[in-house]
């Protein structure tokens, strides 16, 4: 939390035309409606993200009911966004789903792949939005930064997939630790999705819908505080890159990083720097507010006794303890 506060302080201090007193929204009579719409849209996005997670798991093995997985997802959102931690939510999801499945390695693989689908969808949304809006392709450093983040993310995704495709990673996630555990999880998940093209398409479509709602929520938040320069097209072009950057393990919930990159992106289209910072803080506050609805799931969702979901002959042999085959794919 102290690092995030320091990042915000440095950001305001380094911008000569921004003072702490300037960090305030421009409220209007329609602001409450816009904020309510943004919060509702963000909540719907969480519902879709939980569905994406279930579809990923269903490619590997039979999944628990959607309502159960939504409970785990909301509990994870509460831990990640409301409590002072960035990755504890994934631990909650893996632990609770692993208990339901009696299979923690598969739970870990499902969460890993669900996270990584954003590495594909976010850059594609951003690139498509910029391709359809030529004026956003000539904004100097803002355009260059967005393209660099998009291209770098796709390059990282391709590199990880190529490395994880090596057949020596075709073992149980539970047999390894450290960075190899991550690559084995990617191998397990991607191999399952490759053999289930219909489910793969569902994962991508639901993931795109989830990120689309996130962009819409940011646009609504901008309308609520009077940042008219951030049109819905601008949100689609630049917020995906900001979403990637804010997930870096710096600060709490991307606080400070998100606001700084909003200044670069939205300042390039004419938005006041102070209001760009305010928009980042409002988006953060909306994320906390919607994630807070996961408190009951966090407090009580893990206590419900649920029989382990039978595997019925796992669709993915790599989730069992097997000897890694030799050679490369």
FENHU-V147116 format. One record per residue. N is the residue number from 0. RES is the residue in one small letter. PHI is phi in radians with two decimals (NA if undefined). PSI is psi in whole degrees, -180 to 180 (NA if undefined). OMEGA is omega in whole degrees, -180 to 180 (none if undefined). Layout:
BEGIN
n & res & phi & psi & omega
N & RES & PHI & PSI & OMEGA
N & RES & PHI & PSI & OMEGA
END
This chain:
BEGIN
n & res & phi & psi & omega
0 & x & NA & -39 & -180
1 & x & -1.13 & -36 & 178
2 & x & -1.14 & -42 & 179
3 & x & -1.09 & -43 & 178
4 & x & -1.09 & -39 & 179
5 & x & -1.15 & -41 & 179
6 & x & -1.09 & -43 & 178
7 & x & -1.13 & -42 & -179
8 & x & -1.11 & -44 & 179
9 & x & -1.12 & -40 & -180
10 & x & -1.05 & -48 & 180
11 & x & -1.17 & -40 & -178
12 & x & -1.16 & -36 & -176
13 & x & -1.42 & -15 & -180
14 & x & -1.68 & 110 & -174
15 & x & -1.12 & -25 & -177
16 & x & -1.70 & 14 & -179
17 & x & -2.14 & 130 & 174
18 & x & -2.16 & 158 & -179
19 & x & -0.99 & -34 & -179
20 & x & -1.17 & -19 & -179
21 & x & -1.41 & -13 & -175
22 & x & -1.39 & 72 & 178
23 & x & -2.55 & 142 & -179
24 & x & -1.26 & 160 & 174
25 & x & -1.74 & 89 & -175
26 & x & -1.25 & 151 & 174
27 & x & -2.45 & 176 & -179
28 & x & -1.12 & -24 & -179
29 & x & -1.59 & -4 & -176
30 & x & -1.01 & -45 & 180
31 & x & -1.01 & -40 & -180
32 & x & -1.16 & -41 & 179
33 & x & -1.12 & -42 & 180
34 & x & -1.14 & -42 & 178
35 & x & -1.09 & -40 & 178
36 & x & -1.13 & -41 & 179
37 & x & -1.12 & -43 & 180
38 & x & -1.14 & -42 & 179
39 & x & -1.13 & -43 & 179
40 & x & -1.10 & -41 & 179
41 & x & -1.14 & -39 & 178
42 & x & -1.12 & -41 & 177
43 & x & -1.11 & -34 & 177
44 & x & -1.10 & -40 & 177
45 & x & -1.08 & -39 & 179
46 & x & -1.07 & -42 & 179
47 & x & -1.21 & -37 & 179
48 & x & -1.11 & -38 & 176
49 & x & -1.13 & -37 & 178
50 & x & -1.15 & -40 & 177
51 & x & -1.04 & -42 & 179
52 & x & -1.08 & -43 & 180
53 & x & -1.13 & -39 & 180
54 & x & -1.16 & -38 & 176
55 & x & -1.06 & -48 & -179
56 & x & -1.10 & -38 & -177
57 & x & -1.12 & -22 & 176
58 & x & -1.28 & -25 & -177
59 & x & -1.60 & -43 & -178
60 & x & -2.91 & 168 & 178
61 & x & -0.97 & 136 & -176
62 & x & -1.80 & 156 & 173
63 & x & -1.14 & 168 & 177
64 & x & -0.98 & 148 & -178
65 & x & -0.98 & -40 & -178
66 & x & -1.05 & -37 & 179
67 & x & -1.18 & -43 & -180
68 & x & -1.21 & -33 & 175
69 & x & -1.10 & -40 & 178
70 & x & -1.06 & -45 & 179
71 & x & -1.12 & -41 & -179
72 & x & -1.12 & -46 & -180
73 & x & -1.12 & -37 & 176
74 & x & -1.08 & -41 & 179
75 & x & -1.15 & -40 & 178
76 & x & -1.10 & -40 & 179
77 & x & -1.08 & -45 & -179
78 & x & -1.18 & -43 & -176
79 & x & -1.23 & -40 & -170
80 & x & -1.82 & -24 & -178
81 & x & -1.76 & -43 & 178
82 & x & -1.43 & 158 & -177
83 & x & -1.32 & 66 & 177
84 & x & -2.70 & 153 & -179
85 & x & -1.86 & -28 & -174
86 & x & -2.09 & -2 & -180
87 & x & -1.08 & -26 & 179
88 & x & -1.11 & -38 & 178
89 & x & -1.18 & -36 & 177
90 & x & -1.11 & -42 & 178
91 & x & -1.07 & -46 & -179
92 & x & -1.08 & -47 & 180
93 & x & -1.10 & -44 & -177
94 & x & -1.12 & -47 & -176
95 & x & -1.29 & -41 & 178
96 & x & -1.18 & -39 & 178
97 & x & -1.05 & -36 & 177
98 & x & -1.19 & -40 & 179
99 & x & -1.12 & -40 & -177
100 & x & -1.49 & -16 & -167
101 & x & 0.98 & 40 & -174
102 & x & -2.78 & 83 & -179
103 & x & -1.20 & -35 & 178
104 & x & -1.02 & -43 & 179
105 & x & -1.17 & -38 & 177
106 & x & -1.06 & -43 & 179
107 & x & -1.10 & -43 & -180
108 & x & -1.11 & -41 & -178
109 & x & -1.14 & -41 & 180
110 & x & -1.19 & -39 & 180
111 & x & -1.07 & -48 & -178
112 & x & -1.21 & -39 & 178
113 & x & -1.04 & -40 & 177
114 & x & -1.13 & -43 & -173
115 & x & -1.27 & -20 & 178
116 & x & -1.08 & -27 & 176
117 & x & -1.14 & -27 & 179
118 & x & -1.15 & -24 & 177
119 & x & -1.59 & -48 & -173
120 & x & -1.22 & -45 & -176
121 & x & -1.04 & -51 & 178
122 & x & -1.08 & -35 & -179
123 & x & -1.18 & -40 & 177
124 & x & -1.09 & -47 & -180
125 & x & -1.08 & -47 & -178
126 & x & -1.12 & -40 & 179
127 & x & -1.13 & -43 & -180
128 & x & -1.10 & -40 & 179
129 & x & -1.24 & -33 & 178
130 & x & -1.15 & -33 & -179
131 & x & -1.51 & -7 & -179
132 & x & -2.26 & 85 & -175
133 & x & -0.97 & -31 & -178
134 & x & -1.16 & -20 & 179
135 & x & -1.49 & -6 & -179
136 & x & -1.60 & 3 & -178
137 & x & -2.29 & 45 & -179
138 & x & -1.86 & 25 & 175
139 & x & 1.12 & -126 & -174
140 & x & -1.10 & -31 & 180
141 & x & -1.13 & -47 & 178
142 & x & -1.10 & -44 & -179
143 & x & -1.08 & -42 & -180
144 & x & -1.15 & -44 & 180
145 & x & -1.09 & -45 & 180
146 & x & -1.12 & -40 & -180
147 & x & -1.11 & -43 & 179
148 & x & -1.14 & -45 & -180
149 & x & -1.08 & -49 & -178
150 & x & -1.16 & -41 & 180
151 & x & -1.11 & -38 & 179
152 & x & -1.15 & -45 & 178
153 & x & -1.12 & -39 & 179
154 & x & -1.12 & -42 & 178
155 & x & -1.11 & -41 & 179
156 & x & -1.09 & -47 & -179
157 & x & -1.09 & -42 & 180
158 & x & -1.09 & -46 & 180
159 & x & -1.10 & -42 & 180
160 & x & -1.12 & -40 & 180
161 & x & -1.16 & -42 & 179
162 & x & -1.18 & -45 & -178
163 & x & -1.19 & -20 & 180
164 & x & -1.19 & -18 & 178
165 & x & -0.98 & 129 & -173
166 & x & -1.16 & -15 & 178
167 & x & -1.22 & -13 & 175
168 & x & -1.58 & 4 & 180
169 & x & -1.48 & 59 & 179
170 & x & -2.23 & -176 & 179
171 & x & -1.29 & 139 & 176
172 & x & -1.05 & -30 & -177
173 & x & -1.30 & -9 & -178
174 & x & -1.55 & -8 & -173
175 & x & -2.31 & 171 & 179
176 & x & -2.51 & 175 & 178
177 & x & 1.17 & -147 & -176
178 & x & -1.15 & -28 & 179
179 & x & -1.16 & -32 & 179
180 & x & -1.10 & -40 & 178
181 & x & -1.11 & -47 & -178
182 & x & -1.17 & -37 & 176
183 & x & -1.12 & -40 & 178
184 & x & -1.09 & -42 & 177
185 & x & -1.09 & -45 & 179
186 & x & -1.02 & -47 & -179
187 & x & -1.04 & -50 & -177
188 & x & -1.17 & -45 & -178
189 & x & -1.16 & -39 & 179
190 & x & -1.10 & -40 & 178
191 & x & -1.16 & -43 & 180
192 & x & -1.18 & -35 & 179
193 & x & -1.09 & -35 & -179
194 & x & -1.53 & 0 & 178
195 & x & -2.32 & 73 & -175
196 & x & -1.03 & -34 & 180
197 & x & -1.13 & -46 & 179
198 & x & -1.16 & -38 & 179
199 & x & -1.03 & -44 & 179
200 & x & -1.11 & -40 & 178
201 & x & -1.09 & -41 & 180
202 & x & -1.07 & -45 & -179
203 & x & -1.17 & -43 & -179
204 & x & -1.13 & -47 & 180
205 & x & -1.14 & -39 & 178
206 & x & -1.10 & -40 & 178
207 & x & -1.14 & -40 & 179
208 & x & -1.14 & -40 & 178
209 & x & -1.05 & -49 & -179
210 & x & -1.21 & -31 & 176
211 & x & -1.07 & -44 & 179
212 & x & -1.13 & -35 & 177
213 & x & -1.09 & -44 & 178
214 & x & -1.11 & -42 & 179
215 & x & -1.10 & -39 & 179
216 & x & -1.10 & -39 & 178
217 & x & -1.15 & -42 & 178
218 & x & -1.06 & -43 & 178
219 & x & -1.10 & -40 & 178
220 & x & -1.10 & -38 & 178
221 & x & -1.11 & -42 & 177
222 & x & -1.12 & -36 & -178
223 & x & -1.13 & -35 & -176
224 & x & -1.80 & 8 & 174
225 & x & 1.50 & 27 & 176
226 & x & -1.75 & 74 & -177
227 & x & -1.13 & -19 & 180
228 & x & -1.15 & -25 & 179
229 & x & -1.52 & 83 & 178
230 & x & -1.28 & 172 & 180
231 & x & -1.14 & -33 & 177
232 & x & -1.16 & -40 & 177
233 & x & -1.13 & -41 & 179
234 & x & -1.06 & -43 & 180
235 & x & -1.18 & -32 & -178
236 & x & -1.33 & -40 & -170
237 & x & -1.92 & -28 & -178
238 & x & -1.12 & -38 & 178
239 & x & -0.97 & -41 & 178
240 & x & -1.16 & -38 & 177
241 & x & -1.14 & -38 & 180
242 & x & -1.12 & -37 & 177
243 & x & -1.15 & -47 & -177
244 & x & -1.13 & -38 & -176
245 & x & -1.27 & -11 & 177
246 & x & -1.51 & -1 & 174
247 & x & -1.10 & 145 & -178
248 & x & -1.28 & 61 & 179
249 & x & -2.23 & 121 & 179
250 & x & 1.29 & -167 & -177
251 & x & -1.85 & 117 & 177
252 & x & 1.05 & 29 & 180
253 & x & 1.33 & 6 & -178
254 & x & -1.10 & 127 & -176
255 & x & 1.73 & -50 & 177
256 & x & -1.18 & -49 & -180
257 & x & -1.04 & -45 & -178
258 & x & -1.13 & -39 & 179
259 & x & -1.14 & -42 & -179
260 & x & -1.31 & -28 & 173
261 & x & -1.10 & -38 & 178
262 & x & -1.06 & -44 & -180
263 & x & -1.15 & -50 & -175
264 & x & -1.26 & -54 & -173
265 & x & -1.39 & -26 & 173
266 & x & -1.13 & -29 & -180
267 & x & -1.19 & -23 & 179
268 & x & -1.76 & 11 & 174
269 & x & 1.79 & 0 & 179
270 & x & -1.24 & 136 & 177
271 & x & -1.00 & 140 & -177
272 & x & -1.07 & -41 & -180
273 & x & -1.07 & -43 & 180
274 & x & -1.23 & -29 & 176
275 & x & -1.14 & -41 & 176
276 & x & -1.13 & -44 & 179
277 & x & -1.04 & -40 & 179
278 & x & -1.06 & -43 & 177
279 & x & -1.05 & -41 & 180
280 & x & -1.18 & -37 & 178
281 & x & -1.16 & -43 & 178
282 & x & -1.07 & -41 & 177
283 & x & -1.10 & -43 & 180
284 & x & -1.12 & -39 & 177
285 & x & -1.13 & -38 & 178
286 & x & -1.10 & -43 & 178
287 & x & -1.12 & -44 & -177
288 & x & -1.10 & -45 & -180
289 & x & -1.27 & -35 & 179
290 & x & -1.21 & -25 & -179
291 & x & -1.10 & -22 & 178
292 & x & -1.18 & -11 & 177
293 & x & -1.48 & 0 & -179
294 & x & -1.02 & -47 & 178
295 & x & -1.06 & -38 & 179
296 & x & -1.14 & -38 & 179
297 & x & -1.19 & -41 & -176
298 & x & -1.30 & -37 & -172
299 & x & -2.12 & -19 & -174
300 & x & -1.10 & -31 & -178
301 & x & -1.44 & -6 & -177
302 & x & -1.61 & -15 & -177
303 & x & -1.24 & 120 & 179
304 & x & -1.24 & 119 & 180
305 & x & -2.19 & 126 & 179
306 & x & -1.04 & 143 & 178
307 & x & -0.97 & 140 & 179
308 & x & -1.27 & 122 & -178
309 & x & -1.15 & 141 & -179
310 & x & -1.33 & -35 & 179
311 & x & 0.98 & 43 & 180
312 & x & 1.41 & 83 & -173
313 & x & -0.84 & 137 & 177
314 & x & -1.26 & -13 & -178
315 & x & -2.20 & 108 & -177
316 & x & -1.15 & -18 & -176
317 & x & -1.28 & -12 & -180
318 & x & -1.45 & -8 & 176
319 & x & -1.68 & 168 & -180
320 & x & -1.36 & 106 & 180
321 & x & -2.27 & 161 & 176
322 & x & -1.41 & 128 & -178
323 & x & -1.05 & 129 & 178
324 & x & -1.21 & 154 & 179
325 & x & -1.53 & 167 & 179
326 & x & 1.52 & 177 & -179
327 & x & -2.20 & 153 & 179
328 & x & -1.49 & NA & none
END
